[in-house]
Amino acid sequence: PTQSSLLREIRAAFAQEPRINKNQAAIGLTCHNGTLMITGEVETVAAKKLALAHARTVYGIYNTIDHLQVTPATHAGDGAIRDALCRYLLREPALRDFDIGLHSKGHETMLRLSSPELPGRIIVEVTDGNIVLSGVVSSLTHKRLCGVFAWWTPGCRNVTNLLDVTPLEYDNDDEIADALGMVFEIDPLIHSDQLRIGVRNSVVTLYG
C-alpha cells in the first residue's frame, strides 16, 4: 500500500470510533516506509490508547512512534508533577523495597535508598508534562503499578515507562490479573471487594 492509502485507512478507522473521532482533527499522522508517527493531543488516555491500537492493526504499518499527548484535567508545572508522583511512589507499601529518585536538569537526586539486598530503582523525570520512568523493578506488576501512578498524577500529558524487569518475566494472564487487583485496591473510587477479575488470553472480564 502507498503512504497516502495507509493514512486514509487509519483515518477511516479513527472515524468509526466515537472516542477518537471527536479528537481526530488534533491528531497528526506521518508515514514513511511502514513507520507511522502519531503526534498531537487528545482529551483522554482512552482516546490515545485506541488511536494507537487502531493504527497498529492497519496492514502495512510495521512500527509506530508515539508522540500523542493527553490534555491534562489539571495543569501543573514539571516540578509539581515530579513531586506529586514521587509522593505517590514513596507512600505506596508495594514499592517500599525500591530506591526512589528524580532526574532534573542533568542531575539525579535520590529520595530514598532501600536495602542493598533488595536491588530496585525507580527514577522519575518530567519534561513539559511528559513523565519518563526508568530504572529496575522486580516484576511486571510493579512496573504497571508505577505507570498507573504516573497517569494518575495531576498535570501528566504522557507516560513513557522504561522500567526494566529483573529477573526477566514473560507476560501472562496471572500477571495482568495481579496488576489489576493491586490497582483496584489502591483506587479510592473503586470497591475492590465487590469485583472479581477474569483474564484469559489477555482479555479481561470484570464481574460484580
Phi, psi and omega per residue, in radians:
P1 nan 2.597 3.110
T2 -1.338 2.861 3.136
Q3 -1.068 -0.733 -3.111
S4 -1.172 -0.641 3.126
S5 -1.212 -0.604 3.073
L6 -1.085 -0.793 -3.120
L7 -1.143 -0.668 3.094
R8 -1.096 -0.714 -3.127
E9 -1.163 -0.683 3.111
I10 -1.144 -0.773 3.122
R11 -1.077 -0.670 3.115
A12 -1.124 -0.672 3.097
A13 -1.148 -0.709 3.106
F14 -1.071 -0.681 -3.078
A15 -1.134 -0.437 -3.116
Q16 -1.443 -0.209 -3.107
E17 -1.868 1.954 -3.063
P18 -1.000 -0.607 -3.097
R19 -1.280 -0.318 3.062
I20 -1.712 -0.668 -2.990
N21 -0.950 -0.766 -3.099
K22 -1.225 -0.274 3.106
N23 -1.818 -0.003 -2.927
Q24 -1.064 -0.619 -3.113
A25 -1.096 -0.405 -3.111
A26 -1.609 0.016 -3.118
I27 -1.758 2.190 3.092
G28 -1.755 2.393 -3.133
L29 -2.232 2.272 2.975
T30 -2.329 2.500 -3.059
C31 -2.365 2.388 3.093
H32 -2.601 2.097 3.098
N33 0.912 0.728 3.088
G34 1.448 -0.008 3.082
T35 -1.775 2.132 -3.109
L36 -1.827 2.283 3.010
M37 -1.895 2.220 3.132
I38 -1.946 2.173 -3.136
T39 -2.234 3.073 3.082
G40 1.898 -2.775 -3.040
E41 -2.578 2.373 3.100
V42 -2.157 2.987 -2.987
E43 -1.459 -0.488 -3.029
T44 -2.383 2.796 3.044
V45 -1.106 -0.631 3.132
A46 -1.054 -0.762 3.130
A47 -1.101 -0.688 3.119
K48 -1.111 -0.865 -3.099
K49 -1.117 -0.703 -3.141
L50 -1.167 -0.698 3.118
A51 -1.056 -0.780 3.124
L52 -1.132 -0.745 -3.115
A53 -1.115 -0.787 -3.140
H54 -1.135 -0.712 -3.118
A55 -1.107 -0.654 -3.086
R56 -1.276 -0.281 3.131
T57 -1.496 -0.138 -3.093
V58 -1.349 2.209 3.134
Y59 -1.116 2.264 -3.104
G60 1.891 -0.234 3.047
I61 -1.676 2.003 -3.076
Y62 -1.865 -0.278 -3.101
N63 -2.678 2.515 3.082
T64 -2.193 2.430 3.048
I65 -1.948 2.017 -2.993
D66 -1.687 1.870 2.989
H67 -2.114 0.440 -3.122
L68 -1.472 2.226 -3.096
Q69 -1.888 2.869 3.113
V70 -1.964 2.335 3.082
T71 -1.175 2.076 -3.085
P72 -1.266 2.492 3.081
A73 -1.194 -0.538 3.114
T74 -2.210 2.200 3.131
H75 -1.490 2.387 -3.123
A76 -2.634 2.678 3.080
G77 -1.321 2.883 -3.094
D78 -1.032 -0.707 -3.137
G79 -1.103 -0.732 3.132
A80 -1.164 -0.693 3.110
I81 -1.110 -0.827 -3.127
R82 -1.056 -0.787 -3.113
D83 -1.152 -0.707 -3.131
A84 -1.132 -0.758 3.133
L85 -1.135 -0.733 3.122
C86 -1.086 -0.614 3.080
R87 -1.125 -0.738 3.072
Y88 -0.975 -0.858 -3.053
L89 -1.153 -0.717 -3.103
L90 -1.196 -0.527 -3.088
R91 -1.496 -0.293 -3.030
E92 -1.358 2.065 -3.117
P93 -1.024 -0.592 -3.112
A94 -1.159 -0.268 -3.109
L95 -1.925 0.230 -3.018
R96 -1.165 -0.339 -3.105
D97 -1.585 0.094 -3.091
F98 -1.883 2.495 2.931
D99 -1.130 2.465 3.099
I100 -2.181 2.267 3.130
G101 -2.596 3.034 3.115
L102 -2.326 2.655 3.120
H103 -2.077 2.147 -3.103
S104 -2.613 2.282 3.087
K105 0.948 0.693 3.077
G106 1.422 0.051 -3.113
H107 -2.101 2.524 3.117
E108 -1.906 2.268 -3.140
T109 -2.153 2.166 3.123
M110 -1.563 2.275 3.137
L111 -1.677 -0.428 3.104
R112 -2.678 2.400 3.053
L113 -2.010 2.203 -3.118
S114 -1.605 -3.046 3.138
S115 -1.146 2.375 3.118
P116 -1.128 -0.317 3.104
E117 -1.317 -0.238 -3.111
L118 -2.148 1.352 -3.060
P119 -1.145 2.296 3.089
G120 -3.086 2.471 -2.975
R121 -2.653 2.235 3.113
I122 -2.186 2.102 -3.123
I123 -2.033 2.304 -3.098
V124 -1.901 2.281 3.044
E125 -2.340 2.404 -3.111
V126 -2.283 2.240 3.094
T127 -2.367 2.058 3.138
D128 0.921 0.696 3.112
G129 1.437 -0.045 3.135
N130 -1.653 2.098 -3.087
I131 -1.654 2.294 3.042
V132 -2.067 2.188 3.071
L133 -1.860 2.230 3.115
S134 -2.362 2.884 -3.130
G135 2.168 -2.679 -3.060
V136 -2.412 2.337 3.015
V137 -2.247 2.981 -2.969
S138 -1.703 -0.034 3.125
S139 -2.757 2.778 3.054
L140 -1.119 -0.570 3.112
T141 -1.087 -0.762 3.104
H142 -1.110 -0.708 3.110
K143 -1.070 -0.811 -3.140
R144 -1.120 -0.693 -3.139
L145 -1.072 -0.741 3.107
C146 -1.090 -0.690 3.100
G147 -1.103 -0.680 3.107
V148 -1.122 -0.795 3.100
F149 -1.017 -0.692 3.134
A150 -1.091 -0.799 3.120
W151 -1.144 -0.539 3.125
W152 -1.274 -0.314 -3.021
T153 -1.192 2.200 3.129
P154 -1.008 2.317 3.139
G155 1.670 -0.171 -3.111
C156 -1.141 2.337 3.100
R157 -1.906 -0.435 3.128
N158 -2.902 2.709 3.130
V159 -2.266 2.234 2.999
T160 -2.001 1.919 -3.057
N161 -1.709 1.743 -3.114
L162 -1.791 0.273 -3.141
L163 -1.125 2.252 3.041
D164 -1.488 2.613 3.084
V165 -1.903 2.087 -3.126
T166 -2.315 2.181 0.005
P167 -1.217 2.764 -3.070
L168 -1.013 2.329 3.076
E169 -2.133 2.448 3.029
Y170 -1.664 2.397 -3.080
D171 -1.152 2.561 3.112
N172 -2.731 3.040 -3.080
D173 -1.082 -0.664 -3.132
D174 -1.127 -0.695 3.117
E175 -1.096 -0.738 3.131
I176 -1.096 -0.788 3.138
A177 -1.096 -0.716 3.128
D178 -1.087 -0.767 -3.132
A179 -1.123 -0.774 3.114
L180 -1.083 -0.762 3.140
G181 -1.062 -0.721 3.137
M182 -1.151 -0.748 -3.135
V183 -1.166 -0.710 3.126
F184 -1.088 -0.640 3.117
E185 -1.176 -0.575 -3.101
I186 -1.407 -0.616 -3.043
D187 -1.175 2.068 -3.095
P188 -1.210 -0.264 -3.116
L189 -1.545 -0.077 -3.071
I190 -2.040 2.329 3.022
H191 -1.601 1.602 -3.009
S192 -1.101 -0.454 -3.125
D193 -1.262 -0.193 3.121
Q194 -1.732 0.110 -3.091
L195 -2.121 2.551 2.941
R196 -2.167 2.516 -3.053
I197 -1.992 2.235 3.012
G198 -2.101 2.314 3.131
V199 -2.304 2.196 3.091
R200 -2.474 2.136 -3.108
N201 0.938 0.726 3.091
S202 1.211 0.181 3.044
V203 -1.735 2.151 -3.060
V204 -1.684 2.305 3.016
T205 -2.132 2.254 3.120
L206 -1.853 2.372 3.101
Y207 -2.092 2.642 3.062
G208 2.266 nan nan
